[in-house]
Each structure stands twice: as structure tokens, then as C-alpha cells.
Amino acid sequence: MSLHICILETDVLRPELVEAYQGYGRMFEQLFANQPIAAKFSVYNVMQGEYPADDLTFDAYLVTGSKADSFGSDPWIATLKTYLLKRYERGDKLLGICFGHQLLALLLGGRAERASQGWGVGIHDYAVARHEPWMTPEVDSLTLLISHQDQVTALPSDAQVVASSEFCPFAAYQIGNQVLCFQGHPEFVSEYSRALLDLRQQQLGEPIYRNAVASLEREHHGRAVGEWMLRFVAQPTTSPNA
């Protein structure tokens, strides 16, 4: 049996990166390819008003990263929040990455805002706060590629921290077996992160830029987190909303 995941794209890539990387949906398809759990995907760019037909059902809905602020007032963000709340209340599984991680926290009673810590870029380390059956392969310290200047600063009341650091205390969280979110980008590859860093070099400043570029020499757990997400979706939902 193959999972069917709806990818809700919340951005379009910078023009100079489209030829090589296409879009976030394509990056996730590559992340999930050749995993122990088979999956197929349908991609909708909600920033451009695309949504699945009402009669389609999926095993999970994945909200991607975005240059937009999760706490922004753009009409498409309001539409997406309404859509996701309906999915949550229906008991559907929800996955969030970066912008999606922040938006779902906001939607479900938490808080997200511009981080006083400033930009997080490059490869970052997190302590794993809990070990769940779906967290296979198991790691004690999680490393992920990141690119964000906003953070979740308060979790929804029923959320549990999965991974954290001093820089990003709520780097990953879950709500029951229904919601799983990561601030980092498991779908990124180091070459894409380097391209983003080069484009933002002046904005970031030389010390942050240099440290981030140097960090890209390290290994990261993006592929492992991709497997975690599929295993999370494949397990039965025990949320009260189900």
C-alpha cells in the first residue's frame, strides 16, 4: 500500500533557482523517493490559489516553507488557515515544515513571530526530546539544514516538543499522532542552501554567512526525517479529533 500525500506549496522558488530545483513540491518528492514506505504525491500551490477538489482524500497534508511570514495578513494565508483548520477538525494528519511548522502552531493556539535570535541558516543541531516508535532510524542529536528568521515562540497547549536547541527551543513538535512539524528543512540539499546563502549574503552579513557556508560541509539528517514523517503518517491516528 502506498501513502498519498497532498503537498501544499506556499511559495515559488527564486527565478534563478527554478531550473535546478523546480519547487518545494519536487524537493519533497525527491526526499521521499526510495524510502522504506512508499508514497505518491499531489502538489498544489496554495499561494496561487490551487487546492485539491473536495472529493479527494489524502493520508496527510504537508505545508511547505515560504518566504512569507506565517503571521502575515496575506489573503492566501487566511484561506490556507481556514482550509487547514477544517482538515484538523476532520482528523486528517498534518505535516509542517518551516513556514508550515509556524502556521500550524499559530492556527492551533501557539505563537510565531520574528525571532530575536536573528537568522538561522546553514546546518543546525538539536537535542532530541523524546523517542517515538515512528522515529526510525533513531538519533540522539538531530542535524538539519535551516533557513528562517521567524520562530514558534509558544506551542499549542496539547503539543509536545520533539527536538530543541537554545537557539530554537521549539524546533520540532507533535500533537498526538495527528500533527508533526519541523522548523528545519529536511527537503533541502546542501547545494540549494548554499545558493540561498549566496543570494542573501549581504542581508545576512559576513560573519553569519561565513559560518553558515562552513557548516554545509557536515552531514545532516534530512533523509532520516523524511522517513520519520512517512512513518508518522502510516501509523494509526489516535488524536481526539479523529
TIMI-263981 format. One record per residue (C-alpha): residue in one letter; x, y, z. Coordinates in pm, 1 decimal, decimal comma. Example, Ala and Ser with C-alpha at 12.3 -4.5 7.8 and 13.67 -1.06 7.14 Angstrom:
// residues 2
<node "A"; <1230,0; -450,0; 780,0>>,
<node "S"; <1367,0; -106,0; 714,0>>,
***
This chain:
// residues 242
<node "M"; <0,0; 0,0; 0,0>>,
<node "S"; <126,6; 345,3; -91,8>>,
<node "L"; <54,8; 660,6; 106,5>>,
<node "H"; <-97,9; 953,3; -82,0>>,
<node "I"; <26,0; 1287,3; 47,6>>,
<node "C"; <-108,0; 1628,2; -50,1>>,
<node "I"; <174,3; 1883,5; -67,9>>,
<node "L"; <51,6; 2238,6; -15,8>>,
<node "E"; <321,9; 2462,2; -165,5>>,
<node "T"; <330,1; 2803,9; -0,2>>,
<node "D"; <592,9; 2968,9; -220,4>>,
<node "V"; <758,6; 2971,4; -560,2>>,
<node "L"; <1135,1; 2948,7; -587,1>>,
<node "R"; <1351,0; 3243,0; -687,3>>,
<node "P"; <1373,5; 3256,4; -1069,1>>,
<node "E"; <1745,2; 3174,9; -1072,6>>,
<node "L"; <1683,4; 2851,4; -876,8>>,
<node "V"; <1381,0; 2713,8; -1065,6>>,
<node "E"; <1572,3; 2533,7; -1341,9>>,
<node "A"; <1782,6; 2331,1; -1097,9>>,
<node "Y"; <1527,8; 2272,9; -818,0>>,
<node "Q"; <1180,5; 2334,1; -972,8>>,
<node "G"; <986,5; 2385,8; -648,2>>,
<node "Y"; <931,4; 2271,7; -292,4>>,
<node "G"; <691,0; 2001,4; -405,4>>,
<node "R"; <959,0; 1849,0; -625,7>>,
<node "M"; <1215,2; 1868,0; -341,5>>,
<node "F"; <981,2; 1673,2; -114,1>>,
<node "E"; <914,6; 1414,5; -384,2>>,
<node "Q"; <1290,5; 1360,1; -406,6>>,
<node "L"; <1322,7; 1341,1; -26,5>>,
<node "F"; <1052,1; 1076,1; -5,3>>,
<node "A"; <1174,8; 872,5; -303,2>>,
<node "N"; <1319,8; 526,9; -229,3>>,
<node "Q"; <1212,8; 534,5; 135,1>>,
<node "P"; <1105,7; 214,3; 316,8>>,
<node "I"; <743,2; 334,5; 299,5>>,
<node "A"; <609,0; 400,4; -49,8>>,
<node "A"; <426,0; 725,2; -117,3>>,
<node "K"; <280,5; 923,1; -403,0>>,
<node "F"; <213,4; 1294,9; -407,7>>,
<node "S"; <-21,0; 1559,2; -539,9>>,
<node "V"; <116,4; 1914,5; -534,2>>,
<node "Y"; <-96,9; 2229,6; -509,3>>,
<node "N"; <42,4; 2581,8; -491,6>>,
<node "V"; <-193,4; 2745,3; -242,0>>,
<node "M"; <-19,3; 3082,5; -274,2>>,
<node "Q"; <-151,8; 3079,3; -629,7>>,
<node "G"; <-495,7; 2961,2; -516,6>>,
<node "E"; <-461,2; 2591,1; -603,6>>,
<node "Y"; <-637,9; 2338,3; -378,5>>,
<node "P"; <-747,4; 1976,0; -421,9>>,
<node "A"; <-1105,4; 1900,1; -521,2>>,
<node "D"; <-1340,3; 1838,5; -228,5>>,
<node "D"; <-1391,0; 1473,8; -319,8>>,
<node "L"; <-1019,3; 1388,8; -297,7>>,
<node "T"; <-882,5; 1236,7; 21,1>>,
<node "F"; <-521,4; 1200,6; 131,9>>,
<node "D"; <-328,5; 1023,9; 405,2>>,
<node "A"; <-169,2; 1355,5; 507,9>>,
<node "Y"; <-139,3; 1722,0; 413,4>>,
<node "L"; <211,3; 1873,9; 412,0>>,
<node "V"; <257,3; 2252,3; 436,1>>,
<node "T"; <592,0; 2366,6; 291,5>>,
<node "G"; <827,8; 2651,1; 370,6>>,
<node "S"; <780,7; 3002,1; 234,8>>,
<node "K"; <941,7; 3344,9; 218,7>>,
<node "A"; <613,3; 3478,5; 359,9>>,
<node "D"; <556,8; 3534,9; 731,9>>,
<node "S"; <328,2; 3277,9; 891,5>>,
<node "F"; <176,9; 3562,4; 1095,7>>,
<node "G"; <122,2; 3775,2; 783,9>>,
<node "S"; <-215,1; 3909,5; 672,2>>,
<node "D"; <-199,5; 3799,9; 306,9>>,
<node "P"; <-540,9; 3676,3; 188,0>>,
<node "W"; <-395,2; 3344,7; 68,1>>,
<node "I"; <-260,3; 3278,4; 419,9>>,
<node "A"; <-605,9; 3338,3; 570,9>>,
<node "T"; <-756,5; 3098,8; 314,7>>,
<node "L"; <-493,5; 2836,1; 395,1>>,
<node "K"; <-554,1; 2865,4; 769,9>>,
<node "T"; <-927,6; 2809,7; 718,8>>,
<node "Y"; <-855,5; 2507,5; 499,9>>,
<node "L"; <-608,7; 2355,0; 747,4>>,
<node "L"; <-839,2; 2406,4; 1045,0>>,
<node "K"; <-1109,1; 2209,5; 862,2>>,
<node "R"; <-860,3; 1931,7; 792,2>>,
<node "Y"; <-750,1; 1927,6; 1156,4>>,
<node "E"; <-1106,0; 1918,1; 1289,2>>,
<node "R"; <-1180,3; 1633,8; 1047,8>>,
<node "G"; <-891,8; 1434,9; 1198,6>>,
<node "D"; <-659,2; 1449,6; 898,1>>,
<node "K"; <-284,9; 1419,9; 951,8>>,
<node "L"; <-91,9; 1743,8; 908,3>>,
<node "L"; <280,2; 1794,8; 848,4>>,
<node "G"; <450,1; 2134,8; 861,8>>,
<node "I"; <796,2; 2248,8; 756,4>>,
<node "C"; <939,4; 2593,9; 843,9>>,
<node "F"; <651,5; 2828,7; 744,0>>,
<node "G"; <413,7; 2531,5; 779,1>>,
<node "H"; <556,9; 2449,7; 1122,4>>,
<node "Q"; <489,8; 2806,9; 1234,8>>,
<node "L"; <148,4; 2840,0; 1068,5>>,
<node "L"; <13,0; 2522,2; 1227,4>>,
<node "A"; <140,1; 2631,5; 1568,5>>,
<node "L"; <-40,0; 2965,0; 1526,6>>,
<node "L"; <-356,1; 2801,9; 1397,4>>,
<node "L"; <-377,9; 2556,6; 1686,5>>,
<node "G"; <-322,5; 2802,6; 1971,7>>,
<node "G"; <51,5; 2875,7; 1978,8>>,
<node "R"; <251,9; 3179,9; 1875,2>>,
<node "A"; <501,9; 3254,5; 1597,4>>,
<node "E"; <691,2; 3578,1; 1536,9>>,
<node "R"; <1014,4; 3735,7; 1416,6>>,
<node "A"; <1289,5; 3574,8; 1623,4>>,
<node "S"; <1501,4; 3794,3; 1848,3>>,
<node "Q"; <1787,8; 3549,8; 1778,5>>,
<node "G"; <1800,9; 3666,9; 1416,7>>,
<node "W"; <1854,7; 3449,4; 1110,3>>,
<node "G"; <1907,0; 3076,9; 1145,0>>,
<node "V"; <2098,3; 2943,4; 843,6>>,
<node "G"; <2324,9; 2654,3; 747,1>>,
<node "I"; <2322,3; 2325,7; 938,8>>,
<node "H"; <2190,4; 2334,6; 1294,2>>,
<node "D"; <2199,6; 2080,0; 1578,8>>,
<node "Y"; <1903,7; 1989,8; 1800,4>>,
<node "A"; <1866,9; 1772,8; 2107,9>>,
<node "V"; <1600,5; 1505,3; 2062,9>>,
<node "A"; <1349,4; 1548,4; 2344,5>>,
<node "R"; <1153,9; 1225,3; 2302,1>>,
<node "H"; <1178,0; 894,0; 2119,7>>,
<node "E"; <864,0; 769,4; 1949,2>>,
<node "P"; <811,8; 444,5; 1753,1>>,
<node "W"; <794,1; 639,2; 1424,6>>,
<node "M"; <1136,7; 797,1; 1488,3>>,
<node "T"; <1325,6; 530,5; 1293,8>>,
<node "P"; <1616,0; 549,8; 1229,6>>,
<node "E"; <1679,3; 666,0; 1586,9>>,
<node "V"; <1920,4; 954,2; 1652,1>>,
<node "D"; <2015,3; 1125,9; 1978,0>>,
<node "S"; <2118,6; 1456,7; 1818,8>>,
<node "L"; <1935,7; 1584,3; 1513,7>>,
<node "T"; <2101,5; 1794,7; 1242,0>>,
<node "L"; <1902,7; 1976,3; 973,7>>,
<node "L"; <1952,8; 2244,1; 712,2>>,
<node "I"; <1771,2; 2560,9; 815,4>>,
<node "S"; <1679,1; 2899,1; 670,1>>,
<node "H"; <1449,2; 3112,7; 885,2>>,
<node "Q"; <1418,6; 3442,2; 1068,3>>,
<node "D"; <1082,8; 3360,2; 1233,7>>,
<node "Q"; <1021,2; 3103,5; 1506,3>>,
<node "V"; <747,9; 2938,9; 1709,1>>,
<node "T"; <770,1; 3113,0; 2046,8>>,
<node "A"; <481,1; 2931,3; 2220,9>>,
<node "L"; <341,9; 2588,0; 2143,0>>,
<node "P"; <-25,8; 2491,6; 2132,5>>,
<node "S"; <-128,0; 2362,9; 2475,5>>,
<node "D"; <-151,0; 1999,0; 2364,1>>,
<node "A"; <176,9; 1996,7; 2167,2>>,
<node "Q"; <487,6; 1808,3; 2279,1>>,
<node "V"; <842,5; 1910,2; 2190,8>>,
<node "V"; <1024,9; 1658,9; 1970,5>>,
<node "A"; <1354,4; 1847,5; 1919,1>>,
<node "S"; <1501,4; 2169,9; 2053,3>>,
<node "S"; <1809,8; 2387,2; 2087,5>>,
<node "E"; <1899,1; 2700,7; 2276,6>>,
<node "F"; <1865,9; 2895,4; 1950,4>>,
<node "C"; <1532,1; 2732,7; 1859,5>>,
<node "P"; <1354,1; 2584,6; 2163,9>>,
<node "F"; <1053,9; 2453,1; 1965,7>>,
<node "A"; <1238,4; 2315,7; 1662,2>>,
<node "A"; <1002,9; 2018,4; 1621,9>>,
<node "Y"; <674,0; 1927,1; 1786,6>>,
<node "Q"; <388,1; 1684,0; 1760,1>>,
<node "I"; <23,3; 1691,7; 1858,7>>,
<node "G"; <-86,9; 1337,8; 1930,4>>,
<node "N"; <-46,6; 1118,8; 1624,0>>,
<node "Q"; <-207,3; 1384,5; 1404,9>>,
<node "V"; <34,0; 1678,8; 1367,5>>,
<node "L"; <412,7; 1671,2; 1316,6>>,
<node "C"; <616,7; 1982,6; 1239,4>>,
<node "F"; <982,8; 2077,7; 1190,5>>,
<node "Q"; <1141,2; 2422,2; 1175,2>>,
<node "G"; <1430,7; 2280,8; 970,3>>,
<node "H"; <1420,9; 2175,9; 606,0>>,
<node "P"; <1464,7; 1800,0; 555,7>>,
<node "E"; <1392,4; 1850,1; 184,5>>,
<node "F"; <1687,0; 2087,3; 131,4>>,
<node "V"; <2019,3; 1969,8; -7,3>>,
<node "S"; <2343,6; 2149,7; 74,0>>,
<node "E"; <2375,9; 2288,7; -279,0>>,
<node "Y"; <2036,1; 2458,6; -253,8>>,
<node "S"; <2119,6; 2600,1; 89,8>>,
<node "R"; <2447,6; 2737,4; -47,9>>,
<node "A"; <2263,3; 2904,1; -337,0>>,
<node "L"; <2021,9; 3069,9; -90,0>>,
<node "L"; <2310,6; 3183,8; 128,5>>,
<node "D"; <2488,0; 3338,8; -168,5>>,
<node "L"; <2171,8; 3527,7; -266,0>>,
<node "R"; <2129,3; 3656,2; 91,2>>,
<node "Q"; <2495,8; 3721,2; 170,5>>,
<node "Q"; <2457,5; 4097,4; 203,7>>,
<node "Q"; <2135,5; 4065,4; 403,7>>,
<node "L"; <2287,5; 3812,8; 645,4>>,
<node "G"; <2619,8; 3988,0; 699,7>>,
<node "E"; <2961,5; 3836,7; 650,6>>,
<node "P"; <3011,0; 3652,6; 986,2>>,
<node "I"; <2673,6; 3470,8; 971,6>>,
<node "Y"; <2722,8; 3395,7; 602,2>>,
<node "R"; <3072,5; 3251,0; 650,1>>,
<node "N"; <2972,6; 3034,5; 946,1>>,
<node "A"; <2669,7; 2901,5; 760,7>>,
<node "V"; <2871,6; 2815,3; 449,2>>,
<node "A"; <3130,3; 2633,7; 662,4>>,
<node "S"; <2855,7; 2431,6; 833,7>>,
<node "L"; <2743,2; 2288,1; 498,1>>,
<node "E"; <3044,3; 2056,4; 498,4>>,
<node "R"; <2872,0; 1848,9; 767,6>>,
<node "E"; <2623,5; 1565,8; 723,8>>,
<node "H"; <2255,9; 1623,1; 809,8>>,
<node "H"; <1953,9; 1404,2; 889,2>>,
<node "G"; <1717,8; 1528,5; 619,4>>,
<node "R"; <1660,5; 1185,0; 471,1>>,
<node "A"; <1603,6; 1030,6; 815,0>>,
<node "V"; <1343,7; 1296,7; 897,4>>,
<node "G"; <1174,6; 1218,4; 565,3>>,
<node "E"; <1140,7; 859,3; 684,2>>,
<node "W"; <1011,7; 976,9; 1023,1>>,
<node "M"; <739,6; 1178,3; 850,9>>,
<node "L"; <625,0; 883,3; 640,5>>,
<node "R"; <623,7; 650,7; 942,6>>,
<node "F"; <426,3; 912,3; 1138,7>>,
<node "V"; <165,1; 925,9; 862,1>>,
<node "A"; <148,2; 546,2; 829,6>>,
<node "Q"; <65,3; 488,3; 1198,2>>,
<node "P"; <-299,3; 494,5; 1314,8>>,
<node "T"; <-434,7; 830,7; 1427,0>>,
<node "T"; <-528,6; 837,9; 1796,7>>,
<node "S"; <-599,2; 1212,3; 1822,4>>,
<node "P"; <-927,8; 1310,2; 1990,3>>,
<node "N"; <-1012,5; 1488,3; 1664,0>>,
<node "A"; <-1007,6; 1165,0; 1465,7>>,
***
